[in-house]
Amino acid sequence: MVLGRKLAVGTAVAALSALALPAQADTATYPPGRITVDVVGVNGSGCPQGTASVAAASDNTSFTVTYSNYLAQAGAGSSGTDFRKNCQLALQIHVPQGFTYAIARADYRGFAHLQRGAYGQERANYYFQGMAQTARTTHQFNGPYSDNWQAADQTDYADLVFAPCGEERNLNVNTELRVYPGSSSPQSLSFMSMDSTDGSVSTVYHFAWKECPGV
């Protein structure tokens, strides 16, 4: 299912400037101009080179990650490592001066085919380079299940972690899929994907914005 696409980088993301963390919060204020994101690192069995792309919303409210070869499976015909796939992306964000951002919500989507007795898990976290990692969340789907799946992680405003103003730090985005056969028949196959061959299924990361002080 690898499409061989080059890692495409669209516009995306957030803001940094002025030393110190931002003061006044205003999630309705978005930075002006063009926000860009560069993929400076990609690693993991779920996103081989050329199978992940990043793009930003035109209104600076979010950015998306689209995968084309992100599938975990267990059961008939699977190898011992197929049950777990992961992807780690390091994103370098360039934004207009005077703003900074946090990740307020992440929406994950894909397709799962899980036999009776099998189950799949989607796990994720994200953090800024040099700062404490967010807690890894886990969403579980139990068989029998054969349909699109969706999971969301949302952070209360008081718990948001903003990028430091005036510093450029990579945003590290980590995801993982696991499929366990459980009590399903050894002759059956279960799988869970977080990918799309036509670009219609994407993971969406939503921003919260703050203006930096002294600007």
Z-matrix of the N, CA and C atoms (Angstrom, degrees):
N
C 1 1.454
C 2 1.521 1 111.10
N 3 1.332 2 117.90 1 3.38
C 4 1.458 3 120.36 2 177.85
C 5 1.517 4 109.46 3 -68.48
N 6 1.313 5 117.02 4 130.72
C 7 1.456 6 120.43 5 -177.98
C 8 1.514 7 112.90 6 -95.82
N 9 1.350 8 117.51 7 -10.45
C 10 1.446 9 120.16 8 177.79
C 11 1.498 10 114.63 9 70.90
N 12 1.331 11 117.58 10 19.64
C 13 1.445 12 119.56 11 179.58
C 14 1.517 13 109.91 12 -75.64
N 15 1.317 14 116.49 13 147.87
C 16 1.448 15 119.48 14 172.11
C 17 1.520 16 108.87 15 -71.43
N 18 1.310 17 116.13 16 150.36
C 19 1.457 18 120.25 17 179.27
C 20 1.514 19 107.94 18 -60.99
N 21 1.327 20 115.27 19 107.08
C 22 1.458 21 119.87 20 -175.71
C 23 1.505 22 109.05 21 -88.35
N 24 1.305 23 114.85 22 137.21
C 25 1.456 24 119.84 23 179.98
C 26 1.512 25 108.97 24 -122.15
N 27 1.304 26 115.91 25 118.39
C 28 1.449 27 120.67 26 176.42
C 29 1.512 28 109.09 27 -98.26
N 30 1.293 29 115.36 28 -170.31
C 31 1.454 30 118.19 29 173.75
C 32 1.504 31 108.54 30 -75.23
N 33 1.309 32 117.85 31 156.43
C 34 1.449 33 119.09 32 177.29
C 35 1.490 34 113.52 33 178.09
N 36 1.185 35 119.22 34 142.55
C 37 1.427 36 129.27 35 155.87
C 38 1.491 37 119.44 36 92.07
N 39 1.138 38 125.42 37 -153.86
C 40 1.413 39 140.51 38 -129.21
C 41 1.466 40 119.53 39 -112.36
N 42 1.316 41 114.82 40 -167.85
C 43 1.434 42 117.32 41 -168.61
C 44 1.486 43 116.09 42 -135.94
N 45 1.338 44 115.13 43 145.85
C 46 1.447 45 121.45 44 -179.26
C 47 1.510 46 109.11 45 -144.98
N 48 1.323 47 116.75 46 146.39
C 49 1.452 48 122.33 47 170.65
C 50 1.497 49 110.67 48 166.97
N 51 1.351 50 115.53 49 170.06
C 52 1.456 51 123.20 50 -177.42
C 53 1.502 52 108.63 51 54.87
N 54 1.286 53 116.89 52 139.87
C 55 1.449 54 121.03 53 -179.26
C 56 1.513 55 108.62 54 -77.43
N 57 1.274 56 117.89 55 147.09
C 58 1.461 57 125.52 56 -178.64
C 59 1.511 58 109.57 57 94.36
N 60 1.325 59 114.40 58 164.46
C 61 1.449 60 120.24 59 179.32
C 62 1.520 61 109.80 60 -78.55
N 63 1.325 62 118.13 61 155.03
C 64 1.450 63 121.88 62 -176.62
C 65 1.518 64 111.66 63 -67.61
N 66 1.313 65 114.69 64 158.21
C 67 1.455 66 119.71 65 -177.64
C 68 1.522 67 110.53 66 -104.51
N 69 1.336 68 116.92 67 -82.81
C 70 1.459 69 121.13 68 -174.52
C 71 1.527 70 110.22 69 -71.10
N 72 1.312 71 115.99 70 135.10
C 73 1.457 72 120.85 71 179.84
C 74 1.516 73 109.91 72 -100.99
N 75 1.324 74 116.01 73 138.24
C 76 1.463 75 120.31 74 176.53
C 77 1.507 76 108.19 75 -151.22
N 78 1.330 77 116.35 76 91.53
C 79 1.457 78 120.54 77 -175.33
C 80 1.526 79 111.84 78 -70.40
N 81 1.352 80 118.02 79 -10.73
C 82 1.454 81 120.63 80 179.02
C 83 1.521 82 111.46 81 -91.51
N 84 1.322 83 117.97 82 -4.68
C 85 1.459 84 122.27 83 179.68
C 86 1.517 85 108.93 84 -99.69
N 87 1.321 86 116.61 85 122.42
C 88 1.450 87 121.05 86 -178.80
C 89 1.516 88 109.44 87 -113.88
N 90 1.319 89 117.96 88 146.76
C 91 1.462 90 120.14 89 -179.23
C 92 1.526 91 111.17 90 -66.17
N 93 1.306 92 117.06 91 145.51
C 94 1.466 93 119.96 92 179.60
C 95 1.525 94 110.56 93 -80.97
N 96 1.295 95 115.74 94 166.06
C 97 1.460 96 120.09 95 172.74
C 98 1.515 97 113.20 96 76.65
N 99 1.324 98 113.87 97 -167.35
C 100 1.454 99 122.23 98 -173.51
C 101 1.519 100 111.87 99 -88.83
N 102 1.314 101 116.65 100 125.38
C 103 1.460 102 122.81 101 173.91
C 104 1.527 103 107.56 102 -102.67
N 105 1.313 104 117.06 103 135.06
C 106 1.464 105 119.84 104 -178.67
C 107 1.523 106 110.52 105 -126.18
N 108 1.314 107 115.55 106 157.84
C 109 1.459 108 122.07 107 175.58
C 110 1.519 109 108.52 108 -137.09
N 111 1.309 110 115.82 109 133.36
C 112 1.456 111 121.89 110 175.60
C 113 1.519 112 108.85 111 -110.50
N 114 1.320 113 116.75 112 134.41
C 115 1.461 114 121.10 113 174.04
C 116 1.523 115 107.18 114 -84.38
N 117 1.318 116 116.30 115 109.23
C 118 1.466 117 120.60 116 -176.80
C 119 1.520 118 112.23 117 -101.22
N 120 1.326 119 117.50 118 -8.02
C 121 1.450 120 120.51 119 177.29
C 122 1.514 121 110.76 120 -158.98
N 123 1.325 122 116.29 121 138.14
C 124 1.464 123 121.59 122 176.27
C 125 1.523 124 108.04 123 -143.70
N 126 1.327 125 115.19 124 129.57
C 127 1.454 126 119.55 125 -175.48
C 128 1.522 127 109.58 126 -152.89
N 129 1.310 128 116.28 127 141.34
C 130 1.448 129 119.64 128 175.16
C 131 1.510 130 112.95 129 134.38
N 132 1.334 131 115.38 130 153.52
C 133 1.461 132 121.68 131 -178.56
C 134 1.518 133 112.62 132 -71.33
N 135 1.343 134 117.19 133 -17.02
C 136 1.454 135 119.95 134 -179.75
C 137 1.510 136 114.53 135 -88.05
N 138 1.330 137 116.54 136 -8.25
C 139 1.473 138 119.37 137 -179.52
C 140 1.528 139 110.21 138 -141.68
N 141 1.332 140 117.63 139 66.79
C 142 1.465 141 120.11 140 174.14
C 143 1.526 142 110.28 141 -54.33
N 144 1.327 143 115.63 142 156.28
C 145 1.461 144 121.00 143 -177.10
C 146 1.532 145 111.15 144 -49.64
N 147 1.315 146 115.91 145 129.71
C 148 1.453 147 121.08 146 177.27
C 149 1.510 148 115.29 147 88.09
N 150 1.348 149 119.04 148 7.75
C 151 1.465 150 120.53 149 -176.21
C 152 1.524 151 113.13 150 -118.07
N 153 1.330 152 117.80 151 12.73
C 154 1.468 153 120.82 152 175.87
C 155 1.517 154 108.70 153 -134.40
N 156 1.314 155 116.44 154 142.88
C 157 1.458 156 120.73 155 177.89
C 158 1.520 157 109.31 156 -135.38
N 159 1.336 158 116.08 157 152.61
C 160 1.462 159 122.59 158 -177.83
C 161 1.523 160 108.30 159 -128.03
N 162 1.333 161 116.52 160 137.81
C 163 1.464 162 120.94 161 178.38
C 164 1.519 163 109.07 162 -150.36
N 165 1.333 164 116.27 163 153.15
C 166 1.457 165 121.23 164 -177.81
C 167 1.516 166 111.41 165 -107.36
N 168 1.328 167 114.46 166 152.55
C 169 1.457 168 120.17 167 171.46
C 170 1.523 169 108.83 168 -71.17
N 171 1.320 170 116.71 169 144.92
C 172 1.463 171 120.71 170 -176.85
C 173 1.523 172 113.00 171 -67.16
N 174 1.349 173 116.68 172 -19.21
C 175 1.464 174 119.81 173 -178.77
C 176 1.533 175 112.77 174 -97.52
N 177 1.338 176 117.38 175 10.08
C 178 1.472 177 122.79 176 177.46
C 179 1.531 178 113.84 177 64.95
N 180 1.312 179 117.57 178 21.63
C 181 1.462 180 119.77 179 -179.39
C 182 1.526 181 113.04 180 -91.46
N 183 1.340 182 118.11 181 -18.22
C 184 1.467 183 119.95 182 -173.98
C 185 1.518 184 110.16 183 -165.91
N 186 1.330 185 115.66 184 171.02
C 187 1.453 186 121.11 185 167.44
C 188 1.523 187 108.34 186 -138.84
N 189 1.321 188 116.21 187 156.90
C 190 1.459 189 121.54 188 -176.42
C 191 1.519 190 110.71 189 -119.22
N 192 1.321 191 114.72 190 149.87
C 193 1.459 192 122.63 191 171.20
C 194 1.521 193 107.34 192 -121.51
N 195 1.314 194 117.01 193 125.34
C 196 1.460 195 122.22 194 179.93
C 197 1.523 196 109.25 195 -116.80
N 198 1.325 197 115.80 196 130.49
C 199 1.465 198 122.22 197 -179.24
C 200 1.525 199 109.82 198 -111.39
N 201 1.324 200 117.05 199 151.70
C 202 1.463 201 120.07 200 177.94
C 203 1.519 202 113.34 201 -126.96
N 204 1.336 203 117.89 202 5.10
C 205 1.472 204 119.41 203 178.10
C 206 1.525 205 109.87 204 -152.51
N 207 1.323 206 115.96 205 50.28
C 208 1.460 207 121.31 206 -173.73
C 209 1.520 208 107.90 207 -117.53
N 210 1.337 209 117.65 208 92.96
C 211 1.451 210 121.92 209 -174.52
C 212 1.520 211 110.07 210 -146.25
N 213 1.325 212 116.09 211 129.51
C 214 1.465 213 122.88 212 173.93
C 215 1.521 214 108.25 213 -111.77
N 216 1.324 215 116.62 214 144.41
C 217 1.461 216 119.43 215 -178.42
C 218 1.523 217 110.65 216 -148.91
N 219 1.329 218 114.46 217 159.49
C 220 1.469 219 121.16 218 178.41
C 221 1.513 220 108.46 219 -149.32
N 222 1.320 221 115.20 220 147.90
C 223 1.458 222 120.05 221 179.96
C 224 1.508 223 111.67 222 115.61
N 225 1.309 224 116.32 223 -151.62
C 226 1.460 225 122.48 224 -174.35
C 227 1.528 226 111.50 225 -55.89
N 228 1.340 227 116.01 226 128.45
C 229 1.458 228 121.59 227 176.55
C 230 1.506 229 115.68 228 80.55
N 231 1.319 230 118.66 229 0.57
C 232 1.466 231 121.58 230 -178.22
C 233 1.525 232 111.08 231 -92.00
N 234 1.318 233 115.19 232 147.66
C 235 1.461 234 119.96 233 175.12
C 236 1.520 235 108.79 234 -87.22
N 237 1.324 236 115.39 235 174.09
C 238 1.456 237 120.29 236 -177.02
C 239 1.508 238 114.78 237 -68.02
N 240 1.348 239 117.14 238 -16.85
C 241 1.470 240 120.10 239 -179.13
C 242 1.523 241 113.09 240 -105.65
N 243 1.319 242 117.65 241 -3.81
C 244 1.458 243 120.54 242 -175.99
C 245 1.522 244 113.45 243 -69.83
N 246 1.328 245 117.42 244 -19.36
C 247 1.462 246 120.43 245 -174.60
C 248 1.529 247 112.18 246 -70.37
N 249 1.334 248 117.17 247 -18.30
C 250 1.465 249 120.44 248 -177.61
C 251 1.527 250 110.21 249 -129.40
N 252 1.328 251 116.40 250 127.02
C 253 1.451 252 122.11 251 173.08
C 254 1.527 253 108.09 252 -130.53
N 255 1.327 254 115.86 253 145.55
C 256 1.465 255 119.12 254 -179.18
C 257 1.518 256 110.30 255 -143.02
N 258 1.320 257 116.04 256 163.34
C 259 1.460 258 121.83 257 176.64
C 260 1.521 259 109.06 258 -146.01
N 261 1.325 260 116.04 259 132.48
C 262 1.454 261 122.95 260 176.85
C 263 1.529 262 108.44 261 -122.68
N 264 1.322 263 116.25 262 118.12
C 265 1.456 264 121.97 263 179.27
C 266 1.522 265 109.52 264 -114.10
N 267 1.312 266 116.80 265 133.29
C 268 1.465 267 122.36 266 172.62
C 269 1.523 268 107.28 267 -107.84
N 270 1.329 269 116.84 268 118.81
C 271 1.456 270 122.73 269 -174.99
C 272 1.522 271 109.96 270 -114.10
N 273 1.318 272 116.15 271 129.20
C 274 1.467 273 121.72 272 176.53
C 275 1.520 274 108.04 273 -102.50
N 276 1.322 275 114.57 274 120.82
C 277 1.451 276 120.16 275 -171.27
C 278 1.521 277 110.81 276 -107.09
N 279 1.322 278 115.42 277 133.19
C 280 1.463 279 122.41 278 179.25
C 281 1.527 280 107.72 279 -120.39
N 282 1.358 281 116.15 280 123.87
C 283 1.458 282 119.46 281 -175.54
C 284 1.518 283 110.29 282 -137.13
N 285 1.331 284 116.62 283 163.24
C 286 1.458 285 119.79 284 176.72
C 287 1.524 286 111.12 285 -61.31
N 288 1.299 287 114.78 286 150.29
C 289 1.455 288 120.69 287 -178.51
C 290 1.525 289 110.72 288 -63.45
N 291 1.331 290 115.45 289 140.93
C 292 1.449 291 120.26 290 173.31
C 293 1.509 292 115.97 291 103.41
N 294 1.335 293 118.31 292 1.45
C 295 1.453 294 121.99 293 179.85
C 296 1.525 295 111.08 294 -131.13
N 297 1.302 296 115.64 295 158.34
C 298 1.454 297 121.86 296 169.64
C 299 1.524 298 108.47 297 -145.21
N 300 1.327 299 117.13 298 170.07
C 301 1.461 300 121.00 299 -171.04
C 302 1.515 301 111.79 300 -142.99
N 303 1.322 302 113.72 301 163.68
C 304 1.458 303 123.02 302 169.28
C 305 1.524 304 107.49 303 -135.92
N 306 1.317 305 116.65 304 164.13
C 307 1.458 306 121.12 305 173.51
C 308 1.523 307 107.43 306 -91.38
N 309 1.332 308 116.02 307 113.90
C 310 1.459 309 121.09 308 -176.31
C 311 1.525 310 112.47 309 -90.13
N 312 1.323 311 116.34 310 -30.23
C 313 1.464 312 119.97 311 -176.22
C 314 1.522 313 108.49 312 -157.40
N 315 1.325 314 115.45 313 145.84
C 316 1.459 315 121.26 314 174.56
C 317 1.524 316 108.78 315 -130.62
N 318 1.327 317 116.18 316 130.30
C 319 1.462 318 122.49 317 178.46
C 320 1.518 319 108.94 318 -112.02
N 321 1.325 320 116.30 319 122.42
C 322 1.460 321 122.47 320 -178.15
C 323 1.531 322 108.60 321 -111.92
N 324 1.336 323 116.32 322 140.05
C 325 1.453 324 120.88 323 -177.16
C 326 1.522 325 110.34 324 -141.43
N 327 1.329 326 115.04 325 157.23
C 328 1.453 327 120.40 326 176.66
C 329 1.514 328 110.61 327 178.12
N 330 1.324 329 115.82 328 -159.26
C 331 1.466 330 122.23 329 178.40
C 332 1.520 331 108.44 330 -131.78
N 333 1.335 332 115.83 331 143.22
C 334 1.469 333 120.15 332 178.82
C 335 1.521 334 109.96 333 -134.82
N 336 1.316 335 114.99 334 139.82
C 337 1.461 336 122.56 335 171.35
C 338 1.523 337 106.52 336 -127.17
N 339 1.319 338 116.21 337 102.84
C 340 1.465 339 121.87 338 -174.02
C 341 1.526 340 109.49 339 -120.16
N 342 1.315 341 115.69 340 123.80
C 343 1.459 342 121.12 341 178.46
C 344 1.534 343 110.60 342 -69.44
N 345 1.300 344 115.85 343 160.46
C 346 1.467 345 119.84 344 175.73
C 347 1.529 346 109.47 345 -57.71
N 348 1.311 347 116.66 346 127.34
C 349 1.458 348 121.29 347 -179.09
C 350 1.512 349 113.40 348 96.67
N 351 1.330 350 117.83 349 -17.46
C 352 1.474 351 122.04 350 177.96
C 353 1.524 352 109.35 351 -92.19
N 354 1.325 353 116.56 352 164.31
C 355 1.464 354 120.23 353 175.59
C 356 1.522 355 110.10 354 -152.80
N 357 1.315 356 114.89 355 154.68
C 358 1.457 357 121.43 356 179.50
C 359 1.511 358 110.57 357 -126.08
N 360 1.333 359 116.23 358 156.11
C 361 1.457 360 121.99 359 -179.87
C 362 1.522 361 110.22 360 -133.90
N 363 1.316 362 115.27 361 140.25
C 364 1.469 363 122.36 362 169.50
C 365 1.518 364 107.18 363 -113.87
N 366 1.347 365 116.26 364 128.58
C 367 1.457 366 121.78 365 -179.32
C 368 1.523 367 108.81 366 -126.40
N 369 1.327 368 116.13 367 149.08
C 370 1.464 369 118.59 368 -178.33
C 371 1.518 370 111.02 369 -160.91
N 372 1.322 371 114.58 370 154.06
C 373 1.466 372 122.56 371 166.15
C 374 1.519 373 108.59 372 -159.67
N 375 1.327 374 116.66 373 168.69
C 376 1.467 375 121.85 374 179.87
C 377 1.513 376 107.99 375 -154.33
N 378 1.326 377 115.19 376 150.97
C 379 1.469 378 119.53 377 -176.03
C 380 1.517 379 109.25 378 -163.78
N 381 1.336 380 115.08 379 160.79
C 382 1.457 381 120.97 380 176.64
C 383 1.521 382 110.47 381 -88.68
N 384 1.315 383 115.85 382 143.64
C 385 1.464 384 122.32 383 179.46
C 386 1.523 385 110.07 384 -51.71
N 387 1.322 386 115.93 385 128.86
C 388 1.449 387 121.08 386 177.43
C 389 1.513 388 114.94 387 82.67
N 390 1.329 389 117.16 388 2.31
C 391 1.463 390 121.06 389 -179.91
C 392 1.523 391 109.11 390 -118.61
N 393 1.316 392 116.38 391 163.99
C 394 1.462 393 121.17 392 -177.02
C 395 1.527 394 110.65 393 -63.08
N 396 1.325 395 115.53 394 142.09
C 397 1.449 396 120.18 395 178.42
C 398 1.525 397 110.50 396 -72.63
N 399 1.317 398 115.41 397 147.87
C 400 1.452 399 119.43 398 170.87
C 401 1.521 400 109.12 399 -71.76
N 402 1.314 401 116.52 400 159.27
C 403 1.455 402 120.30 401 178.23
C 404 1.524 403 109.64 402 -63.57
N 405 1.322 404 115.91 403 140.05
C 406 1.462 405 119.83 404 177.92
C 407 1.522 406 109.31 405 -79.38
N 408 1.318 407 116.94 406 120.75
C 409 1.458 408 121.59 407 179.10
C 410 1.524 409 109.85 408 -92.80
N 411 1.321 410 116.24 409 150.84
C 412 1.456 411 122.26 410 -179.97
C 413 1.521 412 109.60 411 -130.10
N 414 1.333 413 116.32 412 130.27
C 415 1.460 414 122.64 413 175.06
C 416 1.526 415 107.64 414 -119.05
N 417 1.324 416 116.09 415 128.59
C 418 1.468 417 120.60 416 -175.59
C 419 1.520 418 111.41 417 -113.42
N 420 1.347 419 114.94 418 141.68
C 421 1.453 420 122.74 419 178.06
C 422 1.525 421 107.99 420 -126.10
N 423 1.319 422 117.08 421 127.53
C 424 1.458 423 122.20 422 -174.61
C 425 1.521 424 111.30 423 -106.13
N 426 1.349 425 115.65 424 140.46
C 427 1.443 426 120.54 425 175.50
C 428 1.525 427 111.38 426 -79.84
N 429 1.338 428 117.44 427 159.09
C 430 1.466 429 124.85 428 3.05
C 431 1.529 430 111.63 429 -75.58
N 432 1.321 431 114.50 430 136.38
C 433 1.472 432 121.11 431 -177.48
C 434 1.518 433 107.39 432 -155.69
N 435 1.314 434 116.90 433 129.03
C 436 1.459 435 121.08 434 176.23
C 437 1.523 436 108.20 435 -148.52
N 438 1.342 437 115.05 436 89.60
C 439 1.457 438 119.27 437 -173.53
C 440 1.528 439 108.43 438 -171.75
N 441 1.337 440 115.74 439 172.41
C 442 1.451 441 120.10 440 169.76
C 443 1.524 442 109.12 441 -63.19
N 444 1.317 443 116.93 442 148.93
C 445 1.460 444 121.09 443 175.62
C 446 1.521 445 108.87 444 -126.02
N 447 1.320 446 115.57 445 156.74
C 448 1.456 447 121.46 446 178.61
C 449 1.521 448 108.72 447 -148.09
N 450 1.326 449 116.31 448 140.57
C 451 1.460 450 122.35 449 177.38
C 452 1.523 451 107.95 450 -141.29
N 453 1.318 452 116.72 451 150.18
C 454 1.462 453 121.28 452 -178.40
C 455 1.523 454 110.34 453 -136.38
N 456 1.332 455 115.58 454 140.12
C 457 1.460 456 122.98 455 172.44
C 458 1.522 457 107.78 456 -116.89
N 459 1.307 458 117.48 457 122.43
C 460 1.451 459 121.41 458 -179.72
C 461 1.518 460 109.56 459 -125.59
N 462 1.338 461 115.83 460 138.58
C 463 1.455 462 122.18 461 -177.97
C 464 1.522 463 109.88 462 -110.25
N 465 1.332 464 116.69 463 132.00
C 466 1.456 465 120.13 464 174.89
C 467 1.521 466 109.85 465 -61.56
N 468 1.335 467 115.92 466 147.64
C 469 1.459 468 118.47 467 -174.74
C 470 1.527 469 112.20 468 -57.31
N 471 1.320 470 116.80 469 -38.55
C 472 1.466 471 120.25 470 -177.52
C 473 1.521 472 112.03 471 -64.92
N 474 1.340 473 116.73 472 -19.85
C 475 1.463 474 120.78 473 -176.91
C 476 1.527 475 113.17 474 -103.26
N 477 1.324 476 117.49 475 3.29
C 478 1.456 477 119.88 476 -179.20
C 479 1.529 478 111.14 477 -65.40
N 480 1.324 479 115.79 478 143.05
C 481 1.466 480 122.07 479 176.05
C 482 1.529 481 107.62 480 -110.16
N 483 1.337 482 115.83 481 114.22
C 484 1.455 483 121.14 482 -177.77
C 485 1.526 484 111.11 483 -94.82
N 486 1.323 485 115.28 484 148.63
C 487 1.455 486 120.33 485 172.95
C 488 1.522 487 108.95 486 -63.99
N 489 1.340 488 118.31 487 139.49
C 490 1.468 489 119.91 488 178.98
C 491 1.530 490 111.16 489 -62.99
N 492 1.319 491 116.59 490 136.48
C 493 1.455 492 120.44 491 176.54
C 494 1.530 493 110.02 492 -64.65
N 495 1.316 494 116.37 493 142.78
C 496 1.453 495 121.09 494 175.52
C 497 1.509 496 115.14 495 78.19
N 498 1.311 497 118.40 496 7.32
C 499 1.464 498 121.37 497 179.63
C 500 1.523 499 109.60 498 -129.79
N 501 1.309 500 115.54 499 144.74
C 502 1.456 501 119.74 500 173.67
C 503 1.522 502 108.55 501 -102.59
N 504 1.308 503 115.26 502 112.15
C 505 1.459 504 120.94 503 178.05
C 506 1.518 505 109.25 504 -126.03
N 507 1.308 506 115.87 505 136.20
C 508 1.460 507 119.50 506 178.50
C 509 1.523 508 110.51 507 -62.67
N 510 1.315 509 115.39 508 142.84
C 511 1.449 510 121.44 509 169.03
C 512 1.522 511 107.25 510 -94.90
N 513 1.312 512 117.03 511 118.25
C 514 1.461 513 122.68 512 -179.84
C 515 1.522 514 109.51 513 -96.68
N 516 1.318 515 115.66 514 123.95
C 517 1.463 516 122.48 515 -177.75
C 518 1.528 517 107.82 516 -116.86
N 519 1.321 518 116.63 517 118.37
C 520 1.460 519 121.75 518 -177.23
C 521 1.526 520 110.25 519 -119.59
N 522 1.333 521 116.53 520 131.64
C 523 1.460 522 121.51 521 175.46
C 524 1.525 523 109.21 522 -134.64
N 525 1.321 524 115.03 523 160.04
C 526 1.469 525 120.16 524 -178.23
C 527 1.519 526 109.54 525 -154.80
N 528 1.323 527 116.59 526 141.18
C 529 1.460 528 123.69 527 172.38
C 530 1.517 529 109.05 528 -119.84
N 531 1.339 530 116.04 529 139.28
C 532 1.460 531 121.70 530 175.68
C 533 1.520 532 109.05 531 -135.95
N 534 1.332 533 115.65 532 140.96
C 535 1.459 534 121.68 533 175.89
C 536 1.521 535 108.25 534 -129.52
N 537 1.321 536 115.58 535 129.19
C 538 1.465 537 121.47 536 -179.92
C 539 1.529 538 109.25 537 -118.21
N 540 1.347 539 118.17 538 132.71
C 541 1.466 540 120.07 539 -178.98
C 542 1.515 541 113.09 540 -68.74
N 543 1.337 542 116.80 541 -26.37
C 544 1.458 543 119.57 542 -179.89
C 545 1.509 544 111.94 543 55.56
N 546 1.336 545 116.02 544 -128.31
C 547 1.468 546 120.99 545 -178.79
C 548 1.524 547 112.70 546 -97.40
N 549 1.344 548 116.70 547 12.24
C 550 1.467 549 119.35 548 -179.27
C 551 1.527 550 110.71 549 -69.65
N 552 1.300 551 116.35 550 163.47
C 553 1.465 552 121.63 551 -179.36
C 554 1.532 553 110.86 552 -63.17
N 555 1.322 554 118.79 553 135.97
C 556 1.471 555 121.31 554 177.84
C 557 1.520 556 113.08 555 -61.31
N 558 1.335 557 117.01 556 -21.01
C 559 1.465 558 120.88 557 179.72
C 560 1.523 559 112.37 558 -85.36
N 561 1.318 560 117.82 559 -4.64
C 562 1.460 561 120.73 560 -177.74
C 563 1.523 562 110.51 561 -98.60
N 564 1.324 563 116.34 562 163.32
C 565 1.464 564 122.84 563 -179.22
C 566 1.520 565 109.55 564 -123.99
N 567 1.322 566 116.07 565 133.18
C 568 1.461 567 122.32 566 174.19
C 569 1.518 568 108.48 567 -122.35
N 570 1.334 569 116.40 568 145.61
C 571 1.463 570 118.92 569 178.84
C 572 1.516 571 110.33 570 -150.12
N 573 1.329 572 115.25 571 162.36
C 574 1.459 573 122.73 572 178.08
C 575 1.517 574 107.11 573 -145.33
N 576 1.323 575 116.88 574 131.13
C 577 1.457 576 120.71 575 -177.10
C 578 1.520 577 110.56 576 -123.15
N 579 1.317 578 114.72 577 154.89
C 580 1.467 579 122.34 578 170.54
C 581 1.521 580 106.02 579 -132.37
N 582 1.325 581 115.30 580 61.00
C 583 1.456 582 119.26 581 -174.26
C 584 1.511 583 110.77 582 -147.73
N 585 1.312 584 114.45 583 173.46
C 586 1.455 585 121.35 584 -179.54
C 587 1.507 586 109.60 585 -154.60
N 588 1.311 587 117.00 586 129.28
C 589 1.460 588 120.24 587 177.72
C 590 1.522 589 112.21 588 -83.72
N 591 1.334 590 117.41 589 -15.60
C 592 1.465 591 119.70 590 -177.84
C 593 1.526 592 112.82 591 -117.65
N 594 1.339 593 116.93 592 8.00
C 595 1.459 594 119.77 593 177.36
C 596 1.511 595 114.34 594 79.35
N 597 1.336 596 118.17 595 9.51
C 598 1.463 597 120.27 596 -175.90
C 599 1.519 598 113.01 597 -88.56
N 600 1.322 599 118.20 598 -13.38
C 601 1.455 600 122.28 599 -178.83
C 602 1.520 601 108.76 600 -116.53
N 603 1.321 602 116.79 601 118.11
C 604 1.459 603 120.67 602 -177.28
C 605 1.521 604 110.40 603 -137.77
N 606 1.326 605 114.85 604 154.21
C 607 1.454 606 121.47 605 168.06
C 608 1.524 607 107.45 606 -86.67
N 609 1.327 608 117.03 607 132.82
C 610 1.458 609 121.31 608 -175.54
C 611 1.523 610 109.50 609 -117.94
N 612 1.338 611 116.17 610 127.43
C 613 1.459 612 122.74 611 177.27
C 614 1.535 613 108.10 612 -110.59
N 615 1.328 614 115.92 613 122.45
C 616 1.459 615 122.08 614 -175.60
C 617 1.529 616 109.95 615 -100.68
N 618 1.327 617 115.91 616 139.13
C 619 1.445 618 121.68 617 -177.41
C 620 1.523 619 113.57 618 -93.78
N 621 1.327 620 114.85 619 150.12
C 622 1.457 621 123.12 620 159.46
C 623 1.516 622 105.63 621 -115.18
N 624 1.336 623 117.13 622 139.46
C 625 1.465 624 121.12 623 -174.75
C 626 1.531 625 111.97 624 -115.89
N 627 1.318 626 115.04 625 151.25
C 628 1.457 627 122.08 626 170.24
C 629 1.513 628 108.60 627 -138.11
N 630 1.319 629 114.68 628 148.24
C 631 1.465 630 119.31 629 170.28
C 632 1.512 631 108.50 630 -85.99
N 633 1.330 632 115.83 631 139.82
C 634 1.456 633 121.23 632 178.45
C 635 1.519 634 110.44 633 -77.29
N 636 1.312 635 118.52 634 147.80
C 637 1.460 636 120.63 635 -178.73
C 638 1.520 637 111.83 636 -72.67
N 639 1.308 638 115.66 637 153.72
C 640 1.466 639 120.80 638 173.44
C 641 1.497 640 114.49 639 75.13
N 642 1.338 641 117.60 640 20.06
C 643 1.462 642 120.78 641 -178.86
C 644 1.514 643 109.41 642 -111.13
